[in-house]
C-alpha cells in the first residue's frame, strides 16, 4: 500500500510539474512577450541593432522558453525510467534528491541541444538571410528540415538510440552504479538525455518549422515522441512517420512549383 501511495504521489507531483510547464508556455504564447519563444524572430532580433545587453537578455529568455518546452514535451516520455529509478532508490534517505538529479541531468542535455539549435538557426539566418532569393523563398529551409527529419526516421542511429530509450529498466541497471549517489544519479540523467536527443533531435527541430511557440504543435510532437519511446508498437511508427514527413516536404515543393509554373 505504501509503495502504491508513493507512486501515486510521485506521479501527481510530476504531472503537476509538466502541467505547469504547459500552462506557462500557453500563457507566454498569449502574452506581449511571445516573440521570445518564436524562433523565427530570433534571427531578426540578432540583426535588429539592439545592444549586447539586450541580445544577452533575449538569449536567456529563448533558453528559458526552450527548457520549458523540453519539460512539457520530453519529460513525460521519460517518466517510466524516472519511476523505475525512484523505486530502486526508495530506501535511501536522499532518494528525492537523487530523482531530482536524474531529471536535472536529462533537462540540461536538452537545454544544451536547444542552445546549439538556436545558434545554428541564428548562423543560418546570418548566412542566408540577406540573400534576396532566400528572403523570398524562406519555405525552402522548412522543406529542408522536413526532409532531414523524415530521412532520419529511417537511420540506424535513430533506431539504436530509440531502443535504448525503450528499455528503461535495462538502461538504469547499465548506468546506475549506486556509489557516489549524487554524481551517478546526475550522470544517469545525462546519459538518458543523450540517447533521447539521439533519437528525437530531428523531430524537435521541426519546432523551427511550425514555430517554437505553437502549443498545439508541441502537443502533437510530444505525443508522437512519447508513443515512439513507450508504447509496445511505438517503434513501428517511426518509418511511416518518416514517410509522412518526406511526403509533406514534397507536397510543399509541388505546390510552389505549380505556383511558379502558372
PALOKOL-806135 format. One record per residue (C-alpha): residue number from 1; residue in one letter; z, y, x. Coordinates in pm, 1 decimal. Each point is the difference from the previous one (the first is absolute). Layout:
N
<rec><lose>NUM</lose><nudo>A</nudo><w>Z</w><v>Y</v><u>X</u></rec>
...
This chain:
262
<rec><lose>1</lose><nudo>X</nudo><w>0.0</w><v>0.0</v><u>0.0</u></rec>
<rec><lose>2</lose><nudo>X</nudo><w>91.7</w><v>238.0</v><u>280.3</u></rec>
<rec><lose>3</lose><nudo>X</nudo><w>-332.2</w><v>-72.7</v><u>173.7</u></rec>
<rec><lose>4</lose><nudo>X</nudo><w>-196.1</w><v>65.6</v><u>-319.0</u></rec>
<rec><lose>5</lose><nudo>X</nudo><w>194.0</w><v>322.4</v><u>-64.5</u></rec>
<rec><lose>6</lose><nudo>X</nudo><w>-64.1</w><v>113.8</v><u>358.0</u></rec>
<rec><lose>7</lose><nudo>X</nudo><w>-371.6</w><v>-65.8</v><u>-39.8</u></rec>
<rec><lose>8</lose><nudo>X</nudo><w>-13.9</w><v>196.5</v><u>-324.3</u></rec>
<rec><lose>9</lose><nudo>X</nudo><w>187.9</w><v>289.7</v><u>158.2</u></rec>
<rec><lose>10</lose><nudo>X</nudo><w>-227.9</w><v>-1.9</v><u>302.8</u></rec>
<rec><lose>11</lose><nudo>X</nudo><w>-317.5</w><v>-8.0</v><u>-210.5</u></rec>
<rec><lose>12</lose><nudo>X</nudo><w>137.2</w><v>278.0</v><u>-220.5</u></rec>
<rec><lose>13</lose><nudo>X</nudo><w>65.1</w><v>219.9</v><u>304.6</u></rec>
<rec><lose>14</lose><nudo>X</nudo><w>-344.2</w><v>-71.5</v><u>146.5</u></rec>
<rec><lose>15</lose><nudo>X</nudo><w>-163.5</w><v>56.8</v><u>-336.8</u></rec>
<rec><lose>16</lose><nudo>X</nudo><w>177.2</w><v>334.3</v><u>-34.6</u></rec>
<rec><lose>17</lose><nudo>X</nudo><w>-113.9</w><v>102.0</v><u>350.5</u></rec>
<rec><lose>18</lose><nudo>X</nudo><w>-361.2</w><v>-93.0</v><u>-72.9</u></rec>
<rec><lose>19</lose><nudo>X</nudo><w>7.6</w><v>169.4</v><u>-340.5</u></rec>
<rec><lose>20</lose><nudo>X</nudo><w>144.7</w><v>314.1</v><u>157.1</u></rec>
<rec><lose>21</lose><nudo>X</nudo><w>-288.9</w><v>3.2</v><u>249.4</u></rec>
<rec><lose>22</lose><nudo>X</nudo><w>-254.5</w><v>-29.3</v><u>-284.5</u></rec>
<rec><lose>23</lose><nudo>X</nudo><w>166.9</w><v>273.6</v><u>-204.2</u></rec>
<rec><lose>24</lose><nudo>X</nudo><w>17.9</w><v>229.9</v><u>302.2</u></rec>
<rec><lose>25</lose><nudo>X</nudo><w>-370.2</w><v>-51.1</v><u>69.2</u></rec>
<rec><lose>26</lose><nudo>X</nudo><w>-86.6</w><v>63.0</v><u>-364.3</u></rec>
<rec><lose>27</lose><nudo>X</nudo><w>204.9</w><v>319.8</v><u>-5.6</u></rec>
<rec><lose>28</lose><nudo>X</nudo><w>-148.8</w><v>107.1</v><u>333.3</u></rec>
<rec><lose>29</lose><nudo>X</nudo><w>-352.7</w><v>-62.7</v><u>-128.6</u></rec>
<rec><lose>30</lose><nudo>X</nudo><w>63.4</w><v>236.5</v><u>-292.5</u></rec>
<rec><lose>31</lose><nudo>X</nudo><w>176.7</w><v>267.5</v><u>205.6</u></rec>
<rec><lose>32</lose><nudo>X</nudo><w>-146.7</w><v>310.4</v><u>172.1</u></rec>
<rec><lose>33</lose><nudo>X</nudo><w>38.4</w><v>-188.9</v><u>329.4</u></rec>
<rec><lose>34</lose><nudo>X</nudo><w>-229.3</w><v>-288.9</v><u>-94.2</u></rec>
<rec><lose>35</lose><nudo>X</nudo><w>-242.4</w><v>104.9</v><u>274.7</u></rec>
<rec><lose>36</lose><nudo>X</nudo><w>235.8</w><v>-155.4</v><u>253.5</u></rec>
<rec><lose>37</lose><nudo>X</nudo><w>-66.2</w><v>-350.3</v><u>-133.4</u></rec>
<rec><lose>38</lose><nudo>X</nudo><w>-373.5</w><v>52.6</v><u>-45.5</u></rec>
<rec><lose>39</lose><nudo>X</nudo><w>-159.5</w><v>-126.5</v><u>319.2</u></rec>
<rec><lose>40</lose><nudo>X</nudo><w>-324.5</w><v>182.9</v><u>-66.5</u></rec>
<rec><lose>41</lose><nudo>X</nudo><w>174.7</w><v>332.6</v><u>56.1</u></rec>
<rec><lose>42</lose><nudo>X</nudo><w>148.3</w><v>-110.4</v><u>332.6</u></rec>
<rec><lose>43</lose><nudo>X</nudo><w>-314.3</w><v>88.5</v><u>194.4</u></rec>
<rec><lose>44</lose><nudo>X</nudo><w>-35.1</w><v>328.1</v><u>-183.7</u></rec>
<rec><lose>45</lose><nudo>X</nudo><w>358.1</w><v>91.0</v><u>86.7</u></rec>
<rec><lose>46</lose><nudo>X</nudo><w>-63.4</w><v>-87.3</v><u>362.9</u></rec>
<rec><lose>47</lose><nudo>X</nudo><w>-287.3</w><v>251.1</v><u>14.6</u></rec>
<rec><lose>48</lose><nudo>X</nudo><w>144.0</w><v>268.9</v><u>-223.1</u></rec>
<rec><lose>49</lose><nudo>X</nudo><w>135.6</w><v>224.2</v><u>273.7</u></rec>
<rec><lose>50</lose><nudo>X</nudo><w>363.9</w><v>-72.0</v><u>-73.9</u></rec>
<rec><lose>51</lose><nudo>X</nudo><w>260.8</w><v>35.8</v><u>271.2</u></rec>
<rec><lose>52</lose><nudo>X</nudo><w>116.7</w><v>-291.4</v><u>211.3</u></rec>
<rec><lose>53</lose><nudo>X</nudo><w>330.5</w><v>10.6</v><u>-189.4</u></rec>
<rec><lose>54</lose><nudo>X</nudo><w>-185.1</w><v>-31.9</v><u>-333.4</u></rec>
<rec><lose>55</lose><nudo>X</nudo><w>-208.4</w><v>-288.4</v><u>135.6</u></rec>
<rec><lose>56</lose><nudo>X</nudo><w>317.3</w><v>-178.1</v><u>107.0</u></rec>
<rec><lose>57</lose><nudo>X</nudo><w>162.7</w><v>52.2</v><u>-339.0</u></rec>
<rec><lose>58</lose><nudo>X</nudo><w>-310.9</w><v>-129.6</v><u>-176.0</u></rec>
<rec><lose>59</lose><nudo>X</nudo><w>-10.5</w><v>-305.6</v><u>225.9</u></rec>
<rec><lose>60</lose><nudo>X</nudo><w>363.0</w><v>-81.2</v><u>-81.3</u></rec>
<rec><lose>61</lose><nudo>X</nudo><w>-69.7</w><v>24.4</v><u>-373.8</u></rec>
<rec><lose>62</lose><nudo>X</nudo><w>-305.2</w><v>-223.6</v><u>32.1</u></rec>
<rec><lose>63</lose><nudo>X</nudo><w>210.4</w><v>-256.6</v><u>186.3</u></rec>
<rec><lose>64</lose><nudo>X</nudo><w>273.8</w><v>16.3</v><u>-264.4</u></rec>
<rec><lose>65</lose><nudo>X</nudo><w>-261.3</w><v>-50.0</v><u>-271.9</u></rec>
<rec><lose>66</lose><nudo>X</nudo><w>-152.6</w><v>-296.9</v><u>180.9</u></rec>
<rec><lose>67</lose><nudo>X</nudo><w>342.8</w><v>-157.3</v><u>55.2</u></rec>
<rec><lose>68</lose><nudo>X</nudo><w>83.0</w><v>37.8</v><u>-368.8</u></rec>
<rec><lose>69</lose><nudo>X</nudo><w>-333.0</w><v>-161.5</v><u>-81.4</u></rec>
<rec><lose>70</lose><nudo>X</nudo><w>85.3</w><v>-288.5</v><u>233.1</u></rec>
<rec><lose>71</lose><nudo>X</nudo><w>337.6</w><v>-52.9</v><u>-168.6</u></rec>
<rec><lose>72</lose><nudo>X</nudo><w>-161.9</w><v>8.8</v><u>-343.4</u></rec>
<rec><lose>73</lose><nudo>X</nudo><w>-303.3</w><v>-218.5</v><u>78.2</u></rec>
<rec><lose>74</lose><nudo>X</nudo><w>100.1</w><v>-234.3</v><u>282.3</u></rec>
<rec><lose>75</lose><nudo>X</nudo><w>375.7</w><v>-55.8</v><u>-29.3</u></rec>
<rec><lose>76</lose><nudo>X</nudo><w>-37.2</w><v>-201.0</v><u>-326.0</u></rec>
<rec><lose>77</lose><nudo>X</nudo><w>-233.0</w><v>-244.0</v><u>175.2</u></rec>
<rec><lose>78</lose><nudo>X</nudo><w>259.6</w><v>-75.2</v><u>268.5</u></rec>
<rec><lose>79</lose><nudo>X</nudo><w>294.8</w><v>-60.8</v><u>-234.6</u></rec>
<rec><lose>80</lose><nudo>X</nudo><w>-21.0</w><v>-381.9</v><u>34.4</u></rec>
<rec><lose>81</lose><nudo>X</nudo><w>58.7</w><v>23.6</v><u>376.2</u></rec>
<rec><lose>82</lose><nudo>X</nudo><w>279.6</w><v>255.2</v><u>-40.1</u></rec>
<rec><lose>83</lose><nudo>X</nudo><w>173.9</w><v>-217.2</v><u>-261.0</u></rec>
<rec><lose>84</lose><nudo>X</nudo><w>-20.7</w><v>-307.1</v><u>226.1</u></rec>
<rec><lose>85</lose><nudo>X</nudo><w>144.3</w><v>200.0</v><u>287.2</u></rec>
<rec><lose>86</lose><nudo>X</nudo><w>277.2</w><v>133.9</v><u>-225.7</u></rec>
<rec><lose>87</lose><nudo>X</nudo><w>102.3</w><v>-353.7</v><u>-96.2</u></rec>
<rec><lose>88</lose><nudo>X</nudo><w>-3.5</w><v>-119.6</v><u>360.5</u></rec>
<rec><lose>89</lose><nudo>X</nudo><w>226.6</w><v>283.4</v><u>114.6</u></rec>
<rec><lose>90</lose><nudo>X</nudo><w>222.2</w><v>27.7</v><u>-309.0</u></rec>
<rec><lose>91</lose><nudo>X</nudo><w>308.6</w><v>-129.1</v><u>184.2</u></rec>
<rec><lose>92</lose><nudo>X</nudo><w>-21.5</w><v>263.2</v><u>271.1</u></rec>
<rec><lose>93</lose><nudo>X</nudo><w>221.4</w><v>303.0</v><u>-51.6</u></rec>
<rec><lose>94</lose><nudo>X</nudo><w>-283.5</w><v>236.8</v><u>85.6</u></rec>
<rec><lose>95</lose><nudo>X</nudo><w>-268.7</w><v>-180.4</v><u>-204.8</u></rec>
<rec><lose>96</lose><nudo>X</nudo><w>-87.3</w><v>312.1</v><u>-202.2</u></rec>
<rec><lose>97</lose><nudo>X</nudo><w>-57.9</w><v>191.7</v><u>321.4</u></rec>
<rec><lose>98</lose><nudo>X</nudo><w>-217.7</w><v>-283.4</v><u>129.8</u></rec>
<rec><lose>99</lose><nudo>X</nudo><w>-212.3</w><v>1.1</v><u>-315.7</u></rec>
<rec><lose>100</lose><nudo>X</nudo><w>-36.1</w><v>377.5</v><u>28.7</u></rec>
<rec><lose>101</lose><nudo>X</nudo><w>-117.3</w><v>-40.5</v><u>361.3</u></rec>
<rec><lose>102</lose><nudo>X</nudo><w>-266.4</w><v>-251.8</v><u>-105.5</u></rec>
<rec><lose>103</lose><nudo>X</nudo><w>-128.5</w><v>247.2</v><u>-258.2</u></rec>
<rec><lose>104</lose><nudo>X</nudo><w>14.1</w><v>285.3</v><u>252.3</u></rec>
<rec><lose>105</lose><nudo>X</nudo><w>-202.4</w><v>-195.3</v><u>255.8</u></rec>
<rec><lose>106</lose><nudo>X</nudo><w>-260.2</w><v>-85.7</v><u>-262.9</u></rec>
<rec><lose>107</lose><nudo>X</nudo><w>-33.2</w><v>357.8</v><u>-126.0</u></rec>
<rec><lose>108</lose><nudo>X</nudo><w>-17.4</w><v>144.4</v><u>352.3</u></rec>
<rec><lose>109</lose><nudo>X</nudo><w>-301.5</w><v>-217.4</v><u>82.0</u></rec>
<rec><lose>110</lose><nudo>X</nudo><w>-179.8</w><v>119.8</v><u>-312.2</u></rec>
<rec><lose>111</lose><nudo>X</nudo><w>98.0</w><v>359.3</v><u>76.4</u></rec>
<rec><lose>112</lose><nudo>X</nudo><w>-151.5</w><v>-42.9</v><u>346.5</u></rec>
<rec><lose>113</lose><nudo>X</nudo><w>-318.3</w><v>-131.2</v><u>-155.6</u></rec>
<rec><lose>114</lose><nudo>X</nudo><w>-2.1</w><v>301.9</v><u>-229.3</u></rec>
<rec><lose>115</lose><nudo>X</nudo><w>23.2</w><v>235.0</v><u>298.1</u></rec>
<rec><lose>116</lose><nudo>X</nudo><w>-293.9</w><v>-173.6</v><u>169.8</u></rec>
<rec><lose>117</lose><nudo>X</nudo><w>-201.3</w><v>1.7</v><u>-324.2</u></rec>
<rec><lose>118</lose><nudo>X</nudo><w>56.1</w><v>371.6</v><u>-61.1</u></rec>
<rec><lose>119</lose><nudo>X</nudo><w>-80.6</w><v>89.2</v><u>360.8</u></rec>
<rec><lose>120</lose><nudo>X</nudo><w>-317.4</w><v>-206.8</v><u>-26.1</u></rec>
<rec><lose>121</lose><nudo>X</nudo><w>-88.9</w><v>172.4</v><u>-327.6</u></rec>
<rec><lose>122</lose><nudo>X</nudo><w>59.9</w><v>340.3</v><u>157.4</u></rec>
<rec><lose>123</lose><nudo>X</nudo><w>-205.4</w><v>-94.4</v><u>305.8</u></rec>
<rec><lose>124</lose><nudo>X</nudo><w>-287.2</w><v>-121.3</v><u>-217.9</u></rec>
<rec><lose>125</lose><nudo>X</nudo><w>11.0</w><v>320.3</v><u>-200.6</u></rec>
<rec><lose>126</lose><nudo>X</nudo><w>1.7</w><v>206.8</v><u>319.1</u></rec>
<rec><lose>127</lose><nudo>X</nudo><w>-289.8</w><v>-201.0</v><u>145.5</u></rec>
<rec><lose>128</lose><nudo>X</nudo><w>-221.0</w><v>-16.1</v><u>-306.8</u></rec>
<rec><lose>129</lose><nudo>X</nudo><w>137.0</w><v>264.3</v><u>-235.9</u></rec>
<rec><lose>130</lose><nudo>X</nudo><w>-217.6</w><v>275.8</v><u>141.6</u></rec>
<rec><lose>131</lose><nudo>X</nudo><w>-321.8</w><v>-200.9</v><u>-19.6</u></rec>
<rec><lose>132</lose><nudo>X</nudo><w>-189.2</w><v>146.2</v><u>-298.2</u></rec>
<rec><lose>133</lose><nudo>X</nudo><w>-138.5</w><v>-335.4</v><u>-115.8</u></rec>
<rec><lose>134</lose><nudo>X</nudo><w>345.8</w><v>-159.1</v><u>0.8</u></rec>
<rec><lose>135</lose><nudo>X</nudo><w>144.8</w><v>297.6</v><u>-188.8</u></rec>
<rec><lose>136</lose><nudo>X</nudo><w>-261.9</w><v>-54.5</v><u>-268.9</u></rec>
<rec><lose>137</lose><nudo>X</nudo><w>30.5</w><v>-378.4</v><u>1.2</u></rec>
<rec><lose>138</lose><nudo>X</nudo><w>369.2</w><v>-68.8</v><u>47.4</u></rec>
<rec><lose>139</lose><nudo>X</nudo><w>-37.5</w><v>-308.2</v><u>-219.3</u></rec>
<rec><lose>140</lose><nudo>X</nudo><w>-147.9</w><v>-180.7</v><u>301.9</u></rec>
<rec><lose>141</lose><nudo>X</nudo><w>343.8</w><v>-15.2</v><u>164.3</u></rec>
<rec><lose>142</lose><nudo>X</nudo><w>146.4</w><v>-151.5</v><u>-315.9</u></rec>
<rec><lose>143</lose><nudo>X</nudo><w>-274.8</w><v>-261.4</v><u>-8.0</u></rec>
<rec><lose>144</lose><nudo>X</nudo><w>72.4</w><v>-79.7</v><u>363.8</u></rec>
<rec><lose>145</lose><nudo>X</nudo><w>368.4</w><v>-61.6</v><u>-76.2</u></rec>
<rec><lose>146</lose><nudo>X</nudo><w>-87.7</w><v>-219.1</v><u>-299.1</u></rec>
<rec><lose>147</lose><nudo>X</nudo><w>-235.3</w><v>-208.7</v><u>214.1</u></rec>
<rec><lose>148</lose><nudo>X</nudo><w>264.4</w><v>-25.6</v><u>272.9</u></rec>
<rec><lose>149</lose><nudo>X</nudo><w>271.8</w><v>-108.7</v><u>-244.1</u></rec>
<rec><lose>150</lose><nudo>X</nudo><w>-231.8</w><v>-244.7</v><u>-174.3</u></rec>
<rec><lose>151</lose><nudo>X</nudo><w>-122.9</w><v>-157.4</v><u>323.3</u></rec>
<rec><lose>152</lose><nudo>X</nudo><w>354.8</w><v>-34.3</v><u>136.4</u></rec>
<rec><lose>153</lose><nudo>X</nudo><w>91.3</w><v>-213.9</v><u>-302.3</u></rec>
<rec><lose>154</lose><nudo>X</nudo><w>-216.7</w><v>-276.6</v><u>152.4</u></rec>
<rec><lose>155</lose><nudo>X</nudo><w>138.7</w><v>25.0</v><u>355.1</u></rec>
<rec><lose>156</lose><nudo>X</nudo><w>207.8</w><v>-262.3</v><u>182.5</u></rec>
<rec><lose>157</lose><nudo>X</nudo><w>257.9</w><v>266.8</v><u>91.1</u></rec>
<rec><lose>158</lose><nudo>X</nudo><w>51.5</w><v>78.6</v><u>-369.1</u></rec>
<rec><lose>159</lose><nudo>X</nudo><w>75.7</w><v>-362.6</v><u>-86.3</u></rec>
<rec><lose>160</lose><nudo>X</nudo><w>211.8</w><v>-60.7</v><u>309.8</u></rec>
<rec><lose>161</lose><nudo>X</nudo><w>228.3</w><v>294.9</v><u>-77.2</u></rec>
<rec><lose>162</lose><nudo>X</nudo><w>-2.1</w><v>-77.1</v><u>-372.5</u></rec>
<rec><lose>163</lose><nudo>X</nudo><w>116.9</w><v>-357.1</v><u>61.8</u></rec>
<rec><lose>164</lose><nudo>X</nudo><w>291.4</w><v>135.0</v><u>203.8</u></rec>
<rec><lose>165</lose><nudo>X</nudo><w>100.0</w><v>229.6</v><u>-285.8</u></rec>
<rec><lose>166</lose><nudo>X</nudo><w>-32.2</w><v>-278.2</v><u>-256.1</u></rec>
<rec><lose>167</lose><nudo>X</nudo><w>263.1</w><v>-216.6</v><u>173.1</u></rec>
<rec><lose>168</lose><nudo>X</nudo><w>314.0</w><v>220.1</v><u>0.5</u></rec>
<rec><lose>169</lose><nudo>X</nudo><w>249.3</w><v>-279.0</v><u>73.5</u></rec>
<rec><lose>170</lose><nudo>X</nudo><w>-201.9</w><v>-125.1</v><u>296.6</u></rec>
<rec><lose>171</lose><nudo>X</nudo><w>-40.3</w><v>357.1</v><u>118.8</u></rec>
<rec><lose>172</lose><nudo>X</nudo><w>374.1</w><v>69.7</v><u>-11.2</u></rec>
<rec><lose>173</lose><nudo>X</nudo><w>80.4</w><v>-325.9</v><u>180.9</u></rec>
<rec><lose>174</lose><nudo>X</nudo><w>-256.1</w><v>84.9</v><u>268.2</u></rec>
<rec><lose>175</lose><nudo>X</nudo><w>110.8</w><v>357.9</v><u>68.7</u></rec>
<rec><lose>176</lose><nudo>X</nudo><w>369.7</w><v>2.7</v><u>-90.9</u></rec>
<rec><lose>177</lose><nudo>X</nudo><w>219.1</w><v>-120.5</v><u>286.8</u></rec>
<rec><lose>178</lose><nudo>X</nudo><w>341.1</w><v>89.7</v><u>-144.4</u></rec>
<rec><lose>179</lose><nudo>X</nudo><w>113.8</w><v>157.8</v><u>326.7</u></rec>
<rec><lose>180</lose><nudo>X</nudo><w>11.6</w><v>373.1</v><u>67.9</u></rec>
<rec><lose>181</lose><nudo>X</nudo><w>8.1</w><v>39.0</v><u>-376.4</u></rec>
<rec><lose>182</lose><nudo>X</nudo><w>-111.1</w><v>359.0</v><u>-35.4</u></rec>
<rec><lose>183</lose><nudo>X</nudo><w>-284.9</w><v>-15.4</v><u>252.1</u></rec>
<rec><lose>184</lose><nudo>X</nudo><w>-138.3</w><v>-331.6</v><u>-125.1</u></rec>
<rec><lose>185</lose><nudo>X</nudo><w>19.6</w><v>114.8</v><u>-361.7</u></rec>
<rec><lose>186</lose><nudo>X</nudo><w>-193.4</w><v>314.5</v><u>81.8</u></rec>
<rec><lose>187</lose><nudo>X</nudo><w>-256.9</w><v>-196.0</v><u>200.4</u></rec>
<rec><lose>188</lose><nudo>X</nudo><w>-41.1</w><v>-247.3</v><u>-284.5</u></rec>
<rec><lose>189</lose><nudo>X</nudo><w>-101.6</w><v>292.6</v><u>-219.0</u></rec>
<rec><lose>190</lose><nudo>X</nudo><w>-230.0</w><v>132.1</v><u>272.4</u></rec>
<rec><lose>191</lose><nudo>X</nudo><w>-172.6</w><v>-336.8</v><u>44.5</u></rec>
<rec><lose>192</lose><nudo>X</nudo><w>-43.9</w><v>-39.5</v><u>-373.8</u></rec>
<rec><lose>193</lose><nudo>X</nudo><w>-136.4</w><v>353.6</v><u>-22.2</u></rec>
<rec><lose>194</lose><nudo>X</nudo><w>-253.5</w><v>-73.1</v><u>275.3</u></rec>
<rec><lose>195</lose><nudo>X</nudo><w>-135.7</w><v>-307.4</v><u>-178.6</u></rec>
<rec><lose>196</lose><nudo>X</nudo><w>4.4</w><v>184.9</v><u>-332.6</u></rec>
<rec><lose>197</lose><nudo>X</nudo><w>-201.0</w><v>284.3</v><u>150.5</u></rec>
<rec><lose>198</lose><nudo>X</nudo><w>-226.6</w><v>-263.6</v><u>153.9</u></rec>
<rec><lose>199</lose><nudo>X</nudo><w>-94.5</w><v>-142.6</v><u>-338.3</u></rec>
<rec><lose>200</lose><nudo>X</nudo><w>10.1</w><v>317.3</v><u>-212.1</u></rec>
<rec><lose>201</lose><nudo>X</nudo><w>-106.1</w><v>292.1</v><u>221.6</u></rec>
<rec><lose>202</lose><nudo>X</nudo><w>-357.1</w><v>11.0</v><u>-129.7</u></rec>
<rec><lose>203</lose><nudo>X</nudo><w>112.5</w><v>1.0</v><u>-363.4</u></rec>
<rec><lose>204</lose><nudo>X</nudo><w>251.0</w><v>275.3</v><u>74.4</u></rec>
<rec><lose>205</lose><nudo>X</nudo><w>-279.3</w><v>209.6</v><u>151.1</u></rec>
<rec><lose>206</lose><nudo>X</nudo><w>-161.4</w><v>-2.8</v><u>-343.2</u></rec>
<rec><lose>207</lose><nudo>X</nudo><w>263.2</w><v>256.9</v><u>-93.8</u></rec>
<rec><lose>208</lose><nudo>X</nudo><w>-210.2</w><v>236.6</v><u>213.0</u></rec>
<rec><lose>209</lose><nudo>X</nudo><w>-290.5</w><v>-70.0</v><u>-237.4</u></rec>
<rec><lose>210</lose><nudo>X</nudo><w>183.5</w><v>35.0</v><u>-332.5</u></rec>
<rec><lose>211</lose><nudo>X</nudo><w>256.6</w><v>255.0</v><u>122.1</u></rec>
<rec><lose>212</lose><nudo>X</nudo><w>345.6</w><v>-69.3</v><u>137.4</u></rec>
<rec><lose>213</lose><nudo>X</nudo><w>153.8</w><v>195.5</v><u>-285.3</u></rec>
<rec><lose>214</lose><nudo>X</nudo><w>-149.1</w><v>-218.5</v><u>-274.5</u></rec>
<rec><lose>215</lose><nudo>X</nudo><w>295.2</w><v>-189.6</v><u>-149.0</u></rec>
<rec><lose>216</lose><nudo>X</nudo><w>-233.4</w><v>-205.4</v><u>-219.0</u></rec>
<rec><lose>217</lose><nudo>X</nudo><w>-196.4</w><v>-133.1</v><u>296.2</u></rec>
<rec><lose>218</lose><nudo>X</nudo><w>324.4</w><v>-60.8</v><u>189.6</u></rec>
<rec><lose>219</lose><nudo>X</nudo><w>111.7</w><v>-227.3</v><u>-283.9</u></rec>
<rec><lose>220</lose><nudo>X</nudo><w>-329.4</w><v>-190.4</v><u>2.2</u></rec>
<rec><lose>221</lose><nudo>X</nudo><w>-16.4</w><v>-49.7</v><u>376.9</u></rec>
<rec><lose>222</lose><nudo>X</nudo><w>372.4</w><v>-75.1</v><u>25.3</u></rec>
<rec><lose>223</lose><nudo>X</nudo><w>-34.1</w><v>-269.1</v><u>-268.0</u></rec>
<rec><lose>224</lose><nudo>X</nudo><w>-303.2</w><v>-151.3</v><u>173.8</u></rec>
<rec><lose>225</lose><nudo>X</nudo><w>178.7</w><v>-23.8</v><u>335.4</u></rec>
<rec><lose>226</lose><nudo>X</nudo><w>316.9</w><v>-141.3</v><u>-159.1</u></rec>
<rec><lose>227</lose><nudo>X</nudo><w>-206.2</w><v>-269.4</v><u>-177.1</u></rec>
<rec><lose>228</lose><nudo>X</nudo><w>-185.3</w><v>-88.0</v><u>319.4</u></rec>
<rec><lose>229</lose><nudo>X</nudo><w>324.6</w><v>-42.9</v><u>191.1</u></rec>
<rec><lose>230</lose><nudo>X</nudo><w>225.9</w><v>-165.4</v><u>-256.4</u></rec>
<rec><lose>231</lose><nudo>X</nudo><w>-184.8</w><v>-180.3</v><u>-279.6</u></rec>
<rec><lose>232</lose><nudo>X</nudo><w>-90.8</w><v>-367.9</v><u>58.1</u></rec>
<rec><lose>233</lose><nudo>X</nudo><w>-366.1</w><v>77.9</v><u>-69.2</u></rec>
<rec><lose>234</lose><nudo>X</nudo><w>6.4</w><v>341.3</v><u>169.5</u></rec>
<rec><lose>235</lose><nudo>X</nudo><w>-184.8</w><v>-110.4</v><u>312.2</u></rec>
<rec><lose>236</lose><nudo>X</nudo><w>-299.3</w><v>-103.5</v><u>-212.0</u></rec>
<rec><lose>237</lose><nudo>X</nudo><w>-55.0</w><v>352.4</v><u>-125.1</u></rec>
<rec><lose>238</lose><nudo>X</nudo><w>-61.6</w><v>147.6</v><u>346.6</u></rec>
<rec><lose>239</lose><nudo>X</nudo><w>-368.2</w><v>-95.8</v><u>19.4</u></rec>
<rec><lose>240</lose><nudo>X</nudo><w>-88.8</w><v>105.5</v><u>-358.8</u></rec>
<rec><lose>241</lose><nudo>X</nudo><w>178.6</w><v>329.5</v><u>61.1</u></rec>
<rec><lose>242</lose><nudo>X</nudo><w>-203.4</w><v>49.4</v><u>316.5</u></rec>
<rec><lose>243</lose><nudo>X</nudo><w>-319.3</w><v>-66.2</v><u>-190.2</u></rec>
<rec><lose>244</lose><nudo>X</nudo><w>103.3</w><v>248.8</v><u>-270.8</u></rec>
<rec><lose>245</lose><nudo>X</nudo><w>68.6</w><v>272.4</v><u>258.2</u></rec>
<rec><lose>246</lose><nudo>X</nudo><w>-334.1</w><v>-55.9</v><u>171.6</u></rec>
<rec><lose>247</lose><nudo>X</nudo><w>-170.3</w><v>1.5</v><u>-339.9</u></rec>
<rec><lose>248</lose><nudo>X</nudo><w>173.5</w><v>328.2</v><u>-85.6</u></rec>
<rec><lose>249</lose><nudo>X</nudo><w>-130.1</w><v>153.9</v><u>323.4</u></rec>
<rec><lose>250</lose><nudo>X</nudo><w>-354.4</w><v>-122.3</v><u>-69.7</u></rec>
<rec><lose>251</lose><nudo>X</nudo><w>10.1</w><v>141.6</v><u>-353.4</u></rec>
<rec><lose>252</lose><nudo>X</nudo><w>94.7</w><v>340.8</v><u>139.5</u></rec>
<rec><lose>253</lose><nudo>X</nudo><w>-285.0</w><v>-24.7</v><u>251.0</u></rec>
<rec><lose>254</lose><nudo>X</nudo><w>-249.4</w><v>-95.7</v><u>-270.6</u></rec>
<rec><lose>255</lose><nudo>X</nudo><w>119.4</w><v>278.4</v><u>-227.9</u></rec>
<rec><lose>256</lose><nudo>X</nudo><w>-52.3</w><v>261.5</v><u>270.2</u></rec>
<rec><lose>257</lose><nudo>X</nudo><w>-335.4</w><v>-153.5</v><u>95.9</u></rec>
<rec><lose>258</lose><nudo>X</nudo><w>-122.9</w><v>20.3</v><u>-359.0</u></rec>
<rec><lose>259</lose><nudo>X</nudo><w>122.5</w><v>358.9</v><u>-25.7</u></rec>
<rec><lose>260</lose><nudo>X</nudo><w>-181.7</w><v>85.9</v><u>322.1</u></rec>
<rec><lose>261</lose><nudo>X</nudo><w>-319.4</w><v>-183.5</v><u>-105.4</u></rec>
<rec><lose>262</lose><nudo>X</nudo><w>-19.5</w><v>195.7</v><u>-323.1</u></rec>
